[in-house]
């Protein structure tokens, strides 16, 4: 079975947290860059198929992982410290986090043994690698593979500037103010403060 | 600005300029404003997309611009802070339950308009200052 490259994106959110289609666009951009081996630090797909899937719950994420042989898994969506806020619904399993709660499935609910050797997970979400109990750290501890998360302390923004998207410069006020996004243009999710920096767990 | 838009094409440029200056003066064109969006009280339960303010600890916020008196952030409606000089650099200080939670500088020249919106994301407990136009119900100071 060929190695699998899986990119998932979560629900867009509502109200002031509504990201519109930008998570999907960022995931699609990432797919292109994975195929072109153009995103720093991400393993080369080597011609393998790269899948992009919308996930609305931890159960969806488990389904995306179930076929195994995963060399790379990327998540685009809402997150904060210890949690991935995957789904909008106030139902069981909408979120992934440290412990079982009414809407949270713990990371121990994910299947093990679905990743190939030297596989990688990369989390494109707010503070996914920040703090002592980050979701990136939890996933690394449980799954035993390399997991990357943003260690910047702020939230996130979406940009259509490649240099910022690749972490080559710091965020400016203009980036924060940006609200007119070109449909179909390449899009990246980066932290809202400083230079985007992934922490490896 | 509606009065300016009523000027007919045949009027002289000098008269037009005079009327524009008058309109700027009448409608506060030499000063900017910050509309502070309401912040709902924290909810019980765990934080999630469906319950973004779940578990937040701060019960109420105040916003202070430069040396003006702090303004209590309402729960249900926006509040406007007007008459802010366009040219100067300004400092916004935000406190939650009496403790400083955020502060940053801004200039109106960094934005495309002079009416700005200061708004809160309860999921992430972060504040943003962006142009008010296009923020819809989030900033409803002009209603």
Interface residues (C-beta under 8 A of the other chain):
Chain A: X11 X13 X14 X15 X16 X17 X78 X80 X83 X85 X87 X88 X89 X90 X94 X95 X101 X102 X103 X104 X126 X154 X155 X173 X174 X176 X177 X179 X192
Chain B: X45 X46 X47 X48 X49 X50 X51 X52 X106 X110 X111 X112 X119 X120 X121 X122 X123 X124 X126 X128 X130 X131 X134 X138
